[in-house]
């Protein structure tokens, strides 16, 4: 019995589970993904997600402590954590990302499941997903096989069910077939109940922003969802700027008699971009055309739109815009940096929560398969705070709070080194 990877992904709305699909949210996800992948224009969607993924994971460190178990979980997590920034970009585009551990028969591994292969079915009062479906599609010789893996929290544990389907059309479920038909899933159990589990066996990362496409969806929205129209405006202005340079190229209009002819009687121009011929029957006719470019006005307008995009996406001024075009006061710049810092902190908190859920799920699977002796473990996270710009001031304030007895020394240590409570207390123990 084991549950494998779902690396082959496809659209959830076509996965043969119509009762769980959220049409509005899926349509929005496809639109966001299209904007991210588009090679046209300024590629702002990709730039925004890339920068926020960089800021969120910059110098991030995750440690699992706790003897042999901690060492095992850290080793299994390390390969996944090394590529987390890349996967996080997709999560910031889709509005969410699922970190899912699985056992391949040899090792405990982790994969990032993107929004087109994950369907949240139900949630509890706290917003935690209590039932979800993972989808995997593989192509046979002339058919497509789909595996549907359903996770459902029940009283006393978590039930996982595997079913397989085949169809001649990609993206459609078709008829149900045995798991063993493809040979890929023959060793997978159709159903298993894991006892003493009180949360899903995956980590769900969601962006902090509400989903305007479907407020009821447990998934968030793309980090650039609040600036979709502005991004289109910026691309249009950028296109106008390029056209201004293209149409404003210098031209020299010369009488056609000034040039030699080729064998076909056409004038030989030294530069086809610069020279244009006119037939005015006037020897020595020469006219230069060099229009006044409006690039400054267009660039200023474009920069204003870019700054509005920065505001709507939680970025500091100057991240994608050029500050030289619009003057900002020191307070405005400080406020924009604080806004960016707060948004990045929100993303880091969501990422930390998802990784904690992932490590819990990894521990459960490690016990199910007997991969490591049982024992306690603890998680410690460390994120880079350089984007805050006032870390020294914050440190001084916390030291003052410790001196006043408002804050405990272990709390200061845990904040400074990114340690958990147990580790910080033990380090300060006499």
C-alpha positions in Angstrom: 0.0 0.0 0.0 1.3 3.4 -0.9 0.1 6.6 -2.4 2.2 8.1 -5.2 2.9 11.4 -6.9 0.4 13.4 -8.9 3.0 15.3 -11.1 0.9 15.2 -14.2 -1.6 18.0 -13.8 -4.7 19.3 -15.6 -7.6 21.6 -15.1 -9.7 20.8 -12.1 -12.9 21.9 -13.8 -12.5 19.1 -16.3 -11.5 16.4 -13.9 -14.7 14.5 -13.7 -15.6 15.8 -10.3 -18.2 18.5 -11.2 -19.8 18.6 -7.8 -16.5 19.8 -6.3 -15.4 22.3 -9.0 -15.8 26.0 -8.5 -16.4 27.5 -12.0 -15.9 31.1 -11.1 -12.7 30.4 -9.2 -11.4 28.1 -11.9 -12.0 30.7 -14.6 -10.1 33.3 -12.6 -7.2 30.9 -12.0 -7.0 30.2 -15.7 -7.0 34.0 -16.4 -4.2 34.6 -13.8 -2.2 31.7 -15.2 -2.5 33.1 -18.7 -1.4 36.5 -17.6 1.6 35.0 -15.8 2.6 32.9 -18.9 2.1 35.6 -21.5 5.3 36.6 -23.2 3.8 39.9 -24.4 4.3 43.4 -23.1 6.0 44.1 -19.8 5.3 40.7 -18.3 4.2 42.4 -15.1 2.3 39.4 -13.7 5.5 37.3 -13.8 7.6 40.2 -12.4 5.3 40.7 -9.5 5.0 37.1 -8.5 8.8 36.6 -9.0 9.7 39.5 -6.8 7.2 38.5 -4.0 8.4 34.9 -4.1 12.0 36.2 -3.8 11.2 38.4 -0.9 9.2 35.7 0.9 11.8 33.0 0.6 15.0 35.2 0.8 17.4 33.5 3.2 14.6 31.3 4.5 15.7 28.5 6.7 13.5 25.6 8.0 14.8 23.3 10.7 13.1 20.2 12.1 14.6 19.4 15.5 14.2 16.3 17.6 16.8 13.6 17.5 16.6 10.9 14.9 13.1 11.8 13.8 14.0 15.5 13.3 17.1 14.5 11.3 15.0 12.2 9.1 12.2 14.8 8.4 14.8 17.4 7.7 16.5 15.2 5.2 13.3 14.4 3.4 12.3 18.1 3.4 15.6 19.5 2.1 15.3 18.7 -1.6 11.8 20.2 -1.7 12.8 23.3 0.2 15.7 23.9 -2.3 13.2 24.5 -5.1 10.5 26.2 -3.0 10.9 29.7 -4.5 10.2 28.5 -8.0 7.1 26.6 -6.9 5.9 29.5 -4.8 5.7 31.7 -7.9 3.1 29.4 -9.2 1.3 29.5 -5.9 1.3 33.3 -5.9 -0.2 33.1 -9.4 -2.9 30.6 -8.7 -3.8 31.9 -5.3 -2.6 28.8 -3.5 -0.4 25.8 -3.6 -0.5 22.4 -1.9 2.5 20.7 -0.3 1.9 17.0 -0.3 4.1 14.2 1.0 4.1 10.8 -0.5 6.0 7.5 -0.2 7.3 6.1 -3.5 8.1 2.7 -2.1 11.7 3.7 -1.3 11.7 7.2 0.1 9.5 9.8 1.6 9.2 12.7 -0.9 7.3 16.0 -1.2 5.7 17.5 -4.2 4.0 20.9 -4.8 0.5 20.4 -6.3 -0.7 23.4 -8.2 -4.2 24.7 -8.4 -5.3 22.8 -11.5 -4.8 19.5 -9.8 -6.3 20.2 -6.4 -10.0 20.6 -5.6 -11.0 21.7 -2.0 -14.4 20.1 -1.3 -15.3 21.2 2.2 -13.9 23.3 5.1 -14.5 23.5 8.9 -15.5 26.6 10.8 -11.9 27.7 11.0 -11.5 27.6 7.3 -9.3 24.5 7.3 -9.9 22.1 4.3 -11.4 18.9 5.7 -12.0 17.2 2.4 -10.1 17.6 -0.9 -9.4 15.8 -4.1 -6.1 15.4 -5.9 -6.0 14.6 -9.6 -3.5 12.8 -11.8 -3.8 12.2 -15.5 -1.5 10.0 -17.6 -1.6 9.2 -21.3 -1.7 5.6 -22.5 -1.4 4.4 -26.1 -4.8 5.7 -27.2 -6.6 6.5 -23.9 -6.1 8.8 -20.9 -6.2 7.5 -17.4 -7.2 9.7 -14.4 -6.6 8.9 -10.8 -8.7 10.6 -8.2 -7.3 10.6 -4.7 -9.8 11.9 -2.1 -8.8 12.9 1.4 -11.5 13.2 4.0 -11.2 13.9 7.7 -13.5 11.7 9.8 -14.0 11.1 13.4 -10.7 9.6 14.8 -8.7 9.9 11.6 -8.3 10.5 7.9 -9.7 8.4 5.1 -8.0 8.3 1.7 -9.7 6.8 -1.3 -8.2 6.0 -4.7 -10.2 5.5 -7.9 -9.1 5.3 -11.5 -10.9 6.2 -14.8 -10.2 6.1 -18.5 -11.3 8.1 -21.4 -10.3 8.8 -25.0 -10.6 12.5 -24.4 -8.1 14.3 -22.2 -9.6 16.1 -19.3 -12.6 13.9 -19.0 -13.1 11.2 -16.4 -14.8 8.5 -18.6 -15.5 5.1 -17.1 -14.1 3.7 -13.9 -11.4 1.0 -14.1 -9.4 -1.0 -11.6 -6.3 0.8 -10.3 -4.2 -2.1 -11.7 -5.2 -1.5 -15.3 -2.4 0.9 -16.1 0.2 -0.8 -14.1 1.2 2.5 -12.6 -1.1 2.4 -9.7 -1.3 -1.4 -9.1 0.3 -1.2 -5.6 -2.0 1.6 -4.4 -4.7 0.8 -1.9 -8.3 1.7 -2.9 -9.0 2.9 0.6 -7.1 3.4 3.8 -8.0 4.9 7.2 -5.2 6.5 9.2 -6.1 6.7 12.9 -5.2 9.5 15.3 -5.0 12.2 12.6 -6.7 15.5 13.3 -5.7 17.5 10.3 -5.3 17.0 6.5 -2.2 15.1 5.3 -1.0 18.0 3.2 0.0 21.6 3.7 -2.1 24.3 2.1 -0.5 27.6 1.2 -2.9 30.3 0.3 -2.3 34.0 -0.5 -3.6 36.4 2.2 -5.8 38.2 -0.3 -9.5 37.4 -0.5 -10.6 35.8 -3.8 -12.8 38.3 -5.6 -13.8 35.6 -8.1 -15.4 33.4 -5.4 -15.3 34.7 -1.8 -16.4 31.3 -0.6 -13.4 29.6 -2.0 -10.8 28.4 0.6 -8.1 29.4 -2.0 -6.8 32.9 -2.2 -6.3 35.1 -5.2 -3.3 35.9 -7.4 -1.1 38.5 -5.8 -1.7 40.7 -8.8 -5.5 40.1 -9.0 -6.2 43.6 -7.7 -4.3 45.1 -10.5 -5.5 43.2 -13.6 -7.0 46.2 -15.3 -4.0 48.3 -14.4 -1.6 45.7 -15.9 -3.5 45.8 -19.2 -3.3 49.6 -19.1 0.5 49.5 -18.5 0.9 47.1 -21.4 -1.1 49.4 -23.6 1.0 52.4 -22.6 4.2 50.5 -23.1 3.0 49.5 -26.6 2.3 53.2 -27.3 5.8 54.1 -26.1 7.4 51.5 -28.4 5.3 52.9 -31.3 6.4 56.4 -30.5 10.0 55.4 -31.0 9.2 53.3 -34.1 7.1 56.0 -35.8 9.5 58.8 -34.8 12.5 57.4 -36.5 14.5 59.9 -38.4 13.9 59.8 -42.2 15.7 61.5 -45.1 13.5 62.1 -48.2 15.6 62.5 -51.3 14.7 62.9 -55.0 14.8 59.5 -56.8 17.3 60.8 -59.3 20.0 61.1 -56.7 20.5 57.3 -56.6 21.9 54.8 -59.0 19.6 52.1 -60.3 19.9 48.3 -60.1 19.3 45.9 -63.0 15.6 46.1 -62.3 15.6 49.9 -62.4 15.1 50.3 -58.7 17.1 52.9 -56.8 20.0 51.6 -54.7 19.5 53.0 -51.2 22.5 53.1 -48.8 20.1 52.5 -45.9 16.5 51.4 -46.4 15.5 52.4 -42.9 16.8 56.0 -43.1 16.3 56.9 -46.8 13.0 57.4 -48.6 12.7 58.4 -52.3 10.3 60.9 -53.7 9.8 61.8 -57.4 9.7 65.6 -57.4 11.7 66.1 -60.6 14.0 68.5 -58.7 17.7 67.7 -58.8 19.3 67.9 -55.4 16.0 67.8 -53.5 16.7 66.8 -49.8 14.3 66.9 -46.8 14.9 65.7 -43.3 12.0 64.4 -41.2 12.7 64.2 -37.5 9.6 64.6 -35.3 9.5 65.6 -31.7 9.1 62.5 -29.6 6.5 62.4 -26.8 8.3 59.7 -24.9 8.7 61.8 -21.7 4.9 62.3 -21.4 4.2 58.6 -22.2 6.9 57.4 -19.8 5.5 59.6 -17.0 2.0 58.3 -17.6 3.3 54.7 -17.7 5.2 55.2 -14.4 2.1 56.5 -12.7 0.2 53.3 -13.7 3.1 51.2 -12.5 3.1 52.9 -9.1 -0.6 52.3 -8.8 0.1 48.6 -9.6 2.7 48.6 -6.8 0.2 50.0 -4.4 -2.5 47.5 -5.3 -0.1 44.5 -5.1 1.6 45.4 -1.8 4.9 46.4 -3.3 7.1 49.3 -2.3 7.4 52.3 -4.7 10.3 51.7 -7.1 10.0 48.0 -7.2 8.8 48.0 -10.8 8.4 51.8 -11.4 11.1 54.5 -11.7 10.9 56.9 -8.7 12.6 59.7 -10.8 9.3 60.4 -12.6 7.1 61.1 -9.5 8.3 62.8 -6.4 7.4 61.1 -3.1 7.8 62.4 0.3 9.9 60.6 2.9 6.7 59.5 4.7 5.2 58.2 1.5 8.3 56.1 0.7 8.4 54.8 4.3 4.7 53.9 4.2 5.2 52.0 0.9 8.1 50.1 2.4 6.1 49.2 5.5 3.2 48.1 3.3 5.5 45.8 1.3 7.0 44.5 4.5 3.6 43.8 6.0 2.4 41.9 2.9 5.6 39.9 2.7 5.2 39.0 6.4 1.6 37.8 5.7 3.0 35.6 2.9 5.7 34.2 5.2 3.1 33.4 7.9 1.0 31.6 5.4 4.0 29.7 4.1 5.1 28.8 7.6 1.7 27.5 8.4 1.7 25.4 5.3 5.1 24.0 6.0 4.1 23.1 9.5 1.1 21.2 8.1 3.4 19.5 5.6 5.9 18.4 8.3 3.0 17.0 10.3 1.8 15.0 7.3 5.4 13.8 6.7 5.6 12.6 10.3 2.3 10.7 9.9 3.5 8.9 6.7 6.9 8.1 8.3 5.0 6.4 11.1 2.6 4.6 8.8 5.5 3.0 6.8 7.8 2.6 9.8 10.5 4.8 8.3 11.8 6.3 11.5 11.3 5.5 15.3 8.6 7.5 17.0 9.5 10.6 19.0 8.9 14.3 19.5 10.0 16.9 17.0 9.9 20.7 16.7 10.0 23.2 13.8 11.9 26.4 13.6 11.7 29.0 10.8 13.9 31.9 9.9 13.1 34.5 7.4 15.2 37.4 6.2 14.0 40.8 7.6 16.1 43.1 5.4 13.0 44.4 3.6 11.8 45.9 6.9 14.7 48.4 7.0 14.1 49.0 10.7 15.1 45.7 12.2 17.7 47.4 14.4 15.1 49.7 15.8 12.7 46.8 16.4 15.5 44.9 18.2 16.2 47.9 20.4 12.5 48.2 21.3 12.3 44.5 22.2 15.4 44.7 24.3 13.8 47.6 26.2 10.7 45.5 26.7 12.8 42.8 28.2 14.4 45.3 30.5 11.0 46.5 31.6 9.8 42.9 32.2 7.1 43.2 29.6 8.8 40.6 27.3 10.6 37.5 28.4 14.2 36.8 27.3 13.3 33.6 25.6 10.7 35.5 23.5 13.4 37.9 22.3 15.7 35.0 21.5 13.0 33.1 19.6 12.2 36.2 17.5 15.9 37.0 16.8 17.0 33.5 15.8 13.7 32.2 14.5 13.6 29.4 17.1 10.6 27.7 18.6 9.8 28.2 22.2 11.3 24.9 23.4 14.7 25.6 21.8 14.8 29.2 23.0 14.0 28.2 26.6 16.6 25.4 26.6 19.3 27.8 25.2 18.7 30.2 28.1 18.4 27.6 30.8 21.1 28.0 33.5 
